[in-house]
Structures are given as structure tokens and as C-alpha cells.
């Protein structure tokens, strides 16, 4: 199966005060390239609009170095071998001809009216397979016993996507804001894992919990007493 590729030049408004690309934007790029690739490869049809949509359940990203303003990067994506309702998608990041990042993700297809997982057949899809592409699943995360409630966040209109819930790219933004600013001075996120356990809707208030050990931060989000997501971030020291 052919891999789809996009090229980006990192702009100033996509970066933080250190000049590094804000990591949530990487997942925005992933979302864009997956949308285009899905249409080209037959995983999405215009007839699905408003009826069916793909949602991500887990993602794990590894970066060997940070990405800076004016860097030119190349993103590539491909679909792995899938089961009836589980669709692995992989992303690769290159800079100056070197692979500096790889992300493993798991997606499912949902019926937007019933808010339930459904099969491609029910959505009228006949999908190509990539049986030789099998990789390790994204990391599975668990609730921490020693977590501490540190903040709350009420989901605004601008965070909601076409699937009518909190867009997957916003979870990392919410989580990264709980890490002290000082941690970003000479460190970057070299490992990010996100488990999306239950969808979060507009105007719901998220209780945010933090567990911190050395350079690892685990952020959990609960709504009405139920755990909805877990984000695990590892920070690595880096000097440009």
C-alpha cells in the first residue's frame, strides 16, 4: 500500500517561547495527513459525512530531537494490518533526510448518531489491507494511585470537532499546560503516549490530575468521576 506524504515548514505561530514546535501541533499535522490519506486509500467516503467518523483510541509518539521554527519536515503515514473494528495507523517524521520521529496509533470507526463503534461494512466501505505491516501497539496507560488533583478545564465550543466531541489534538495541549514552564527551558518531549478512554463533550468540566516523577509527567482527565483520558509525557534534556 502506497504511503502518503506531506511537507511542512514550521511557522512562528506554531512554536513556543523557546522557538520549538508546540507538540500538540504534531498531532494536528497527523490528523491532516490521515484525513487526506483516508480519502485517497478508500478509508473515507463523502457519503460518510455526518454519519460515521474515525476516532483515535491510543497514540504513542517517539522523537529523537525537537523541531524548531523554520525547520522543514516531511510527514508520511500508512495503514497497518487491521481487524474488524481496529485500524492501526503509523506516522513518520523526517528532517534533513533523517527520521526523527515515529508514531503508532489505533483508530476505530463510530456511528455518529448512535455514538457506538461500528464496522466498515455497515458504513459501506470495502477496505484495502496491509497484512505485512504489523507493529507494536501504542502504550497502554493506567490510573496512578498517587495522582493529585491540580486543575479543572471546561471544554469550549472551539475544542469540538466534526465528531462532536473534544478533538484528539487538544488533549496534549491541555496536558502540557500542567507541566511547569521551567521544564521547557532546556528539555523537550521525546516520548508522548495518549489513551483516549471515553469521549468528552462540549461544556463538560474535566478534573485534571498530575503524577510527576523525575522527567515523567502523567496527566489524567476525569469527567463526573469517570476516567476519560491519560497522557504520559517524558521530557529529555536538549541543547540546540
VOPAGU-2260 file (C-alpha; in pm, 1 decimal, decimal comma):
REM VOPAGU-2260
SITE   aa  ch    i         X         Y         Z
SITE  UNK   A    0       0,0       0,0       0,0
SITE  UNK   A    1     145,0     338,5    -103,2
SITE  UNK   A    2     237,2     582,1     174,4
SITE  UNK   A    3     106,3     939,9     158,1
SITE  UNK   A    4     347,2    1229,7     225,0
SITE  UNK   A    5     314,1    1596,6     322,8
SITE  UNK   A    6     582,1    1863,6     363,0
SITE  UNK   A    7     574,6    2142,8     622,3
SITE  UNK   A    8     787,8    2445,1     703,3
SITE  UNK   A    9     742,7    2529,3    1070,7
SITE  UNK   A   10     599,9    2877,9    1126,3
SITE  UNK   A   11     649,8    3111,9    1420,9
SITE  UNK   A   12     287,8    3092,7    1540,3
SITE  UNK   A   13     321,1    2715,5    1576,9
SITE  UNK   A   14     611,5    2743,7    1821,6
SITE  UNK   A   15     651,8    2816,1    2192,1
SITE  UNK   A   16     868,8    3084,9    2350,2
SITE  UNK   A   17    1183,5    2871,9    2303,4
SITE  UNK   A   18    1129,3    2856,0    1926,7
SITE  UNK   A   19    1037,3    2486,3    1939,7
SITE  UNK   A   20     729,3    2348,7    1770,6
SITE  UNK   A   21     449,8    2306,6    2024,6
SITE  UNK   A   22     398,6    1934,7    2040,2
SITE  UNK   A   23      21,2    1943,1    2002,9
SITE  UNK   A   24      78,7    2075,4    1650,1
SITE  UNK   A   25     247,5    1748,7    1555,5
SITE  UNK   A   26     -82,2    1572,9    1621,2
SITE  UNK   A   27    -263,0    1839,7    1418,7
SITE  UNK   A   28     -33,1    1753,1    1125,6
SITE  UNK   A   29    -101,0    1383,2    1181,5
SITE  UNK   A   30    -475,2    1448,5    1169,9
SITE  UNK   A   31    -445,8    1639,0     842,6
SITE  UNK   A   32    -235,4    1379,9     666,1
SITE  UNK   A   33    -459,4    1096,0     792,8
SITE  UNK   A   34    -767,6    1273,7     655,7
SITE  UNK   A   35    -615,5    1310,7     308,7
SITE  UNK   A   36    -471,1     959,7     307,7
SITE  UNK   A   37    -802,9     814,8     424,8
SITE  UNK   A   38    -985,1     966,1     127,7
SITE  UNK   A   39    -721,4     856,2    -122,6
SITE  UNK   A   40    -697,5     499,4       8,8
SITE  UNK   A   41   -1070,5     435,8      40,9
SITE  UNK   A   42   -1099,7     454,1     419,0
SITE  UNK   A   43   -1330,6     753,0     394,0
SITE  UNK   A   44   -1610,8     842,2     151,3
SITE  UNK   A   45   -1807,5    1164,3     122,4
SITE  UNK   A   46   -2126,6     964,0     189,1
SITE  UNK   A   47   -1998,9     903,3     546,2
SITE  UNK   A   48   -2008,4    1273,2     632,7
SITE  UNK   A   49   -2223,8    1337,3     937,8
SITE  UNK   A   50   -2296,4     964,8     977,1
SITE  UNK   A   51   -1967,4     790,1    1050,1
SITE  UNK   A   52   -1626,8     905,1    1168,5
SITE  UNK   A   53   -1290,7     768,5    1281,3
SITE  UNK   A   54   -1175,9     824,3    1637,8
SITE  UNK   A   55    -836,8     751,2    1787,3
SITE  UNK   A   56    -812,8     536,2    2099,9
SITE  UNK   A   57    -435,6     532,1    2159,7
SITE  UNK   A   58    -126,5     709,9    2028,2
SITE  UNK   A   59     243,5     682,9    2112,7
SITE  UNK   A   60     499,1     923,2    1966,6
SITE  UNK   A   61     877,7     899,8    1994,5
SITE  UNK   A   62    1101,4    1194,7    1892,7
SITE  UNK   A   63    1480,3    1183,5    1882,1
SITE  UNK   A   64    1515,7    1563,0    1871,3
SITE  UNK   A   65    1294,1    1871,5    1890,7
SITE  UNK   A   66    1155,1    2057,0    1588,5
SITE  UNK   A   67    1221,0    2431,4    1556,1
SITE  UNK   A   68    1084,6    2733,0    1373,0
SITE  UNK   A   69    1183,2    2730,3    1002,9
SITE  UNK   A   70    1261,6    2357,5    1011,6
SITE  UNK   A   71    1137,9    2173,3     706,4
SITE  UNK   A   72     983,0    1838,4     790,5
SITE  UNK   A   73     829,7    1557,3     589,2
SITE  UNK   A   74     539,9    1354,7     727,7
SITE  UNK   A   75     442,4    1013,7     596,4
SITE  UNK   A   76     156,2     787,7     700,9
SITE  UNK   A   77      38,8     435,5     629,2
SITE  UNK   A   78    -230,1     197,4     749,4
SITE  UNK   A   79    -124,2    -129,2     912,2
SITE  UNK   A   80    -294,6    -467,5     918,4
SITE  UNK   A   81    -638,6    -417,6    1072,7
SITE  UNK   A   82    -908,6    -627,8    1235,1
SITE  UNK   A   83   -1284,1    -583,7    1203,8
SITE  UNK   A   84   -1303,1    -260,1    1406,2
SITE  UNK   A   85    -941,2    -174,9    1496,2
SITE  UNK   A   86    -730,6      21,9    1249,7
SITE  UNK   A   87    -358,3      82,1    1317,8
SITE  UNK   A   88    -209,1     391,5    1155,3
SITE  UNK   A   89     158,9     482,6    1159,7
SITE  UNK   A   90     326,3     819,8    1107,4
SITE  UNK   A   91     689,2     904,7    1035,0
SITE  UNK   A   92     868,2    1239,4    1064,9
SITE  UNK   A   93    1183,0    1325,1     870,5
SITE  UNK   A   94    1406,6    1632,1     890,8
SITE  UNK   A   95    1708,2    1689,9     665,3
SITE  UNK   A   96    1675,8    1335,7     534,4
SITE  UNK   A   97    1681,5    1178,5     881,5
SITE  UNK   A   98    1391,1    1004,9    1050,3
SITE  UNK   A   99    1345,7    1186,4    1381,0
SITE  UNK   A  100    1003,3    1064,3    1485,2
SITE  UNK   A  101     758,2     776,0    1466,9
SITE  UNK   A  102     403,8     747,7    1599,5
SITE  UNK   A  103     187,4     438,6    1642,8
SITE  UNK   A  104    -188,5     488,0    1670,7
SITE  UNK   A  105    -507,0     283,4    1693,0
SITE  UNK   A  106    -833,8     406,8    1540,9
SITE  UNK   A  107   -1192,4     284,2    1538,4
SITE  UNK   A  108   -1496,4     375,6    1328,3
SITE  UNK   A  109   -1805,0     507,4    1507,4
SITE  UNK   A  110   -2167,3     565,2    1418,4
SITE  UNK   A  111   -2206,0     936,8    1498,5
SITE  UNK   A  112   -2576,4     912,8    1578,3
SITE  UNK   A  113   -2558,9     604,5    1799,8
SITE  UNK   A  114   -2216,2     704,5    1941,0
SITE  UNK   A  115   -2107,7     341,4    1909,2
SITE  UNK   A  116   -1824,3     156,3    1738,1
SITE  UNK   A  117   -1931,9      13,1    1403,5
SITE  UNK   A  118   -1784,1    -192,1    1120,2
SITE  UNK   A  119   -1665,9     -62,2     781,3
SITE  UNK   A  120   -1923,1    -283,2     610,0
SITE  UNK   A  121   -2207,1    -104,3     785,7
SITE  UNK   A  122   -2061,6     225,8     663,9
SITE  UNK   A  123   -2049,7      95,1     307,0
SITE  UNK   A  124   -1671,9      56,0     295,5
SITE  UNK   A  125   -1461,0    -214,0     133,6
SITE  UNK   A  126   -1113,1    -150,3     265,9
SITE  UNK   A  127    -768,7    -241,6     132,4
SITE  UNK   A  128    -546,9    -425,2     379,0
SITE  UNK   A  129    -176,4    -413,9     453,0
SITE  UNK   A  130    -123,4    -759,8     608,7
SITE  UNK   A  131     255,9    -739,3     621,6
SITE  UNK   A  132     261,6    -419,3     828,0
SITE  UNK   A  133     229,9    -520,8    1193,0
SITE  UNK   A  134     393,3    -321,7    1473,7
SITE  UNK   A  135     377,7    -295,6    1849,4
SITE  UNK   A  136      58,8    -131,2    1976,3
SITE  UNK   A  137      69,5     213,6    2137,6
SITE  UNK   A  138     143,8     211,6    2509,2
SITE  UNK   A  139    -142,9     121,9    2742,9
SITE  UNK   A  140    -164,7     360,2    3039,3
SITE  UNK   A  141    -319,0     312,1    3382,0
SITE  UNK   A  142    -459,3     537,8    3653,1
SITE  UNK   A  143    -199,3     629,8    3915,9
SITE  UNK   A  144    -271,7     569,8    4285,2
SITE  UNK   A  145     -78,6     879,3    4395,5
SITE  UNK   A  146    -224,5    1125,2    4146,2
SITE  UNK   A  147    -311,2    1475,6    4267,6
SITE  UNK   A  148    -595,5    1699,3    4153,8
SITE  UNK   A  149    -429,6    2014,5    4018,8
SITE  UNK   A  150    -681,4    2189,9    3793,2
SITE  UNK   A  151   -1008,1    2176,6    3601,7
SITE  UNK   A  152   -1092,3    2256,0    3239,9
SITE  UNK   A  153   -1433,6    2320,1    3084,4
SITE  UNK   A  154   -1447,6    2226,7    2717,0
SITE  UNK   A  155   -1538,5    2526,1    2495,5
SITE  UNK   A  156   -1702,7    2535,0    2153,3
SITE  UNK   A  157   -1366,1    2585,3    1980,3
SITE  UNK   A  158   -1233,9    2248,1    2104,5
SITE  UNK   A  159   -1514,0    2045,1    1942,2
SITE  UNK   A  160   -1460,9    1872,5    1605,9
SITE  UNK   A  161   -1689,2    1726,0    1338,8
SITE  UNK   A  162   -1736,3    1413,8    1552,2
SITE  UNK   A  163   -1899,0    1647,9    1808,7
SITE  UNK   A  164   -1653,1    1582,9    2088,2
SITE  UNK   A  165   -1320,2    1716,4    2219,1
SITE  UNK   A  166   -1078,2    1684,6    1929,4
SITE  UNK   A  167    -790,4    1442,2    1991,7
SITE  UNK   A  168    -528,9    1710,3    1914,8
SITE  UNK   A  169    -638,8    1921,3    2214,1
SITE  UNK   A  170    -567,1    1660,5    2481,5
SITE  UNK   A  171    -192,5    1717,0    2464,9
SITE  UNK   A  172    -236,6    2095,2    2479,5
SITE  UNK   A  173    -446,3    2059,5    2794,6
SITE  UNK   A  174    -195,3    1818,3    2948,1
SITE  UNK   A  175     121,1    2011,2    2854,6
SITE  UNK   A  176     -11,2    2324,3    3026,3
SITE  UNK   A  177      16,8    2139,3    3358,4
SITE  UNK   A  178     393,1    2099,2    3320,1
SITE  UNK   A  179     589,6    2389,3    3475,6
SITE  UNK   A  180     716,7    2642,2    3221,5
SITE  UNK   A  181    1069,4    2599,7    3358,4
SITE  UNK   A  182    1072,2    2237,0    3244,7
SITE  UNK   A  183    1064,6    2353,2    2882,5
SITE  UNK   A  184    1376,3    2571,0    2910,4
SITE  UNK   A  185    1625,6    2300,1    2816,1
SITE  UNK   A  186    1403,2    1992,6    2777,2
SITE  UNK   A  187    1170,3    1867,2    2504,8
SITE  UNK   A  188     905,1    1597,0    2491,6
SITE  UNK   A  189    1081,7    1292,9    2349,3
SITE  UNK   A  190     802,4    1048,1    2434,3
SITE  UNK   A  191     427,5    1107,8    2438,5
SITE  UNK   A  192     154,6     847,6    2488,1
SITE  UNK   A  193    -217,2     925,3    2499,0
SITE  UNK   A  194    -501,9     687,8    2582,5
SITE  UNK   A  195    -848,1     820,4    2494,0
SITE  UNK   A  196   -1084,5     616,3    2709,7
SITE  UNK   A  197   -1418,4     798,6    2684,2
SITE  UNK   A  198   -1526,2    1087,6    2465,1
SITE  UNK   A  199   -1563,1    1431,7    2622,3
SITE  UNK   A  200   -1836,5    1666,1    2502,4
SITE  UNK   A  201   -1879,5    2042,7    2485,6
SITE  UNK   A  202   -1924,3    2223,3    2819,5
SITE  UNK   A  203   -1821,1    1922,8    3024,7
SITE  UNK   A  204   -1575,0    2001,5    3302,2
SITE  UNK   A  205   -1261,6    1787,1    3325,9
SITE  UNK   A  206   -1088,4    1725,9    3657,3
SITE  UNK   A  207    -714,9    1714,9    3583,3
SITE  UNK   A  208    -479,0    1500,3    3790,4
SITE  UNK   A  209     -99,8    1503,4    3781,5
SITE  UNK   A  210     163,8    1248,8    3879,1
SITE  UNK   A  211     527,0    1359,8    3846,2
SITE  UNK   A  212     843,2    1154,6    3885,5
SITE  UNK   A  213    1180,5    1287,7    3764,3
SITE  UNK   A  214    1127,0    1378,5    3396,0
SITE  UNK   A  215     799,4    1188,3    3354,2
SITE  UNK   A  216     457,6    1350,3    3384,7
SITE  UNK   A  217     128,5    1159,1    3382,9
SITE  UNK   A  218    -184,4    1367,5    3337,9
SITE  UNK   A  219    -530,8    1216,7    3380,9
SITE  UNK   A  220    -869,6    1365,6    3298,5
SITE  UNK   A  221   -1189,6    1263,1    3475,4
SITE  UNK   A  222   -1545,5    1374,2    3399,8
SITE  UNK   A  223   -1813,4    1315,9    3663,2
SITE  UNK   A  224   -1594,0    1064,4    3841,7
SITE  UNK   A  225   -1504,0     858,8    3533,8
SITE  UNK   A  226   -1154,1     848,8    3386,5
SITE  UNK   A  227   -1167,6     972,1    3024,9
SITE  UNK   A  228    -802,9    1001,3    2923,4
SITE  UNK   A  229    -443,8     953,1    3035,0
SITE  UNK   A  230    -140,5    1130,1    2889,0
SITE  UNK   A  231     216,4    1024,8    2965,4
SITE  UNK   A  232     497,2    1266,9    2876,7
SITE  UNK   A  233     870,1    1215,9    2916,6
SITE  UNK   A  234    1099,3    1520,6    2897,9
SITE  UNK   A  235    1458,6    1489,3    2772,7
SITE  UNK   A  236    1736,1    1740,7    2817,0
SITE  UNK   A  237    1841,0    1902,6    2489,9
SITE  UNK   A  238    2056,6    2196,8    2386,6
SITE  UNK   A  239    2040,5    2324,9    2030,7
